[in-house]
Amino acid sequence: MEEVHVPRKTAMRDQVLAARRRRPLAESAEDARLLAQHLLAAPPVRRAATVAAYVSTGREPGTGVLLDALRESGRRVLLPVLLPDGDLDWATYDGPGTLVSARRGLLEPVGPRLGVEAITRADAVLVPGLAVSSAGMRLGRGGGSYDRALARVAADVWTCVLLHPDEVGLDVPAQAHDRAVRAVATSQGVQSLDPLSPGA
């Protein structure tokens, strides 16, 4: 069963990445501003003292404005550090000047490492992705890093994937190790994907 989904996931990744490469760069800054605005207004983020997030790269929805706004509002922001085995360690975000280039074209915080369990202390968790289904099944890049991280997050913690509007509601194939998210945020707003919790 698991093997059947792999070619479908690979094909979907290729399609989404190709579409992202065609996205006009001119729209990126405004989309990032709108994304930050919607997330900062979302009740789970407004209530959060600690937010786990990430530094966007390439044509991902931009998180730079969001990260700085979260930090300036007094929230603690945790950012991932990719470990050699593909798991995620975490460190506190202390501003754009404290990010350094890392493997796979990533930017990572230079602060003290807090351990893989640090994500369990976040009140809201924002994750990257390529697509999400209406049931919250998220398509990642295939490394499994975020599936491992999300497996440590309690079921009642708000988890949200950040996407472009046309990447929402796709038929994402699910495998046993995949972890669903409870919401999706785009430049158009925040939408709940959790049928038990209709409000975002």
N, C-alpha and C positions, 0 to 999 in steps of 0.2 A: 504493500500500500504506500509506504513512504517513498519508494523509488519512483512511483507513478507521478508524484507531484513535482519531482526535481526538474524535469524538462519544462514543465509549465511555468514553474517559478523562474527558471533561467530565461525563458522567452519573455515573460512579463518584465523582468528586470531590464532586459535589452530594450524593450519597447519604451519603458518609462525613461531610461537614461537617454535614449535617442530623442525623445520628446523634450527632455530637459535641455539638451544641447541646442535645441532650436528656439528656446525661450529668449525673448529680447532682453538683453542686459539692461536696457534703459528702464525696464519696469521693476528691476530688482530692489532698488532703494525704497520706492513707494510701497511695494509689497511687504518689505521688511518692517516698515513703519506701521503699516496696518496690522500685520501679524502681532507685533509687540502690543499695540493698542488693544486688540481683542483679548490677548492672553492676560494682560495686566488687569483687565476688567472682569475676567472670569472669577467667580466666587472661590473656587479651590485655590487659585493663585493668590487672590487677595487675602485669604486666610492663612496662607503658608508662611512659616518662619524660615524654612529651608526648602529650596527648590533645586532639584537635580536637573541639569540642562546639558547643552553641548555647544561646541563652536561649529557653525556651519562652514561647509567648504563647497567650492564649485558652484553649481546651479541649484544647490539645496535652498529652501526658503531661508532667508537671512536671519541670523540670531544675534548679531552684534548689538543692534539697538535694544533688543530685549534684555540681553545679559547686563548691559550697563544700567538700564532702567530698573531691573530687579535689584541690582546691587545698591544703586542710589536710593532706593526706597527702604533700605535697611534690611533686606532679606539676605540670608546667607545663600550663596550660589555654589553648588558643587558641579565640577566638570570632570569628564572621564579622562583617564590616562590608559591607553591601550597597553596591555601586558603582552609579553612574548607568546603566551599560550592563547591569546585572543580574548581573555577575560578583561574586565574593566576595573581598574583601581580608580580612586577619586581624589580630587584636591579642591581647595577653595579658590574661587575666582576673585582676584584682587585687582582687576582692571585689565584693559587691552595690552598694556605694557608688560604684563606678567605672563604673556603667552609666548611659547616657543614652537618652532617647527619640529614635527615628529614624523614617525614612520607613516607611510600611506598618505602623505600630503596633509596630515592632520595638524592642528594647532592644539597644544596642551598647556595647562597651567604649570608654573614652576614651583609652586608651593609644596609643603610636606604632603607625602602620600598618606591617605587616611584609611586605606584598606578596601577590599572589595565589598565589605559589609556596610560601608558608609552610606550607600544608597538607601539602606533601611531606615536611616534617620531623616530622609526627605519627606516633606508633607505633600509635595507635588513632584511628579517626574515627567519631564519633557524629553521625548526621544525622536531620533531621526527615522526616516523610512523612505520607501519609494511609492507605496500605495497602502490603502487600507480598505477592508471590506466593511459593509454596513454592520456586521457583527463584531467589528473591532480586530479582525485578524490582520496583522501588519506584515507587509513585505519589506524585509531588510535587504542588505547587500549580500547576504549569504554566509557571513562569517560566524554568526551565532552569538556575537558579543552581547548584544542587547537582550536576546532571549535568556542568556545566563543571568544578566543583571536583573531583568524583570522577574525572574523566578524567585529572587530574594525579597521582592517588594510585597508587602502585605496586601491582601485583596481589597481592603478598604481605602488604600491610597490611590489618589487620582493620577492616572497615567494618560498621557496625551501625545500623539504623534503629530509632527509638524510637516505639512504637505502643501503642494500646490492644489488649487481647487479641482483640476481635472484628474487628480490621482485618488480621489475619494469615491468610495462605493464600488470599487472594482471587485471582481470575483477572485480574491486571493486564495490560492490553495493552502490548506492548513496541514501541518505535520504535528506529530505528537509533542515535539519540543517547542513549538511556537507558542508565544504568550500573547494573548489579546490585550489591547489597550482600551481604555474606557471612553476616550474622546479623541477628536481630531481638530486641529487648529489650522486654518488657512488665512490668507489675506481677506477672505470674505466673512470670517467669523469662527466661533468655536461650536462644535456640534458633539453632542453626547452619542456614544456608540454602545452604551450600557442600557439594555432594555429595562433593568431594574431601577435605573436612576435617570428618568427622562430629562431632568434639568442638568445643564452643563455647570 
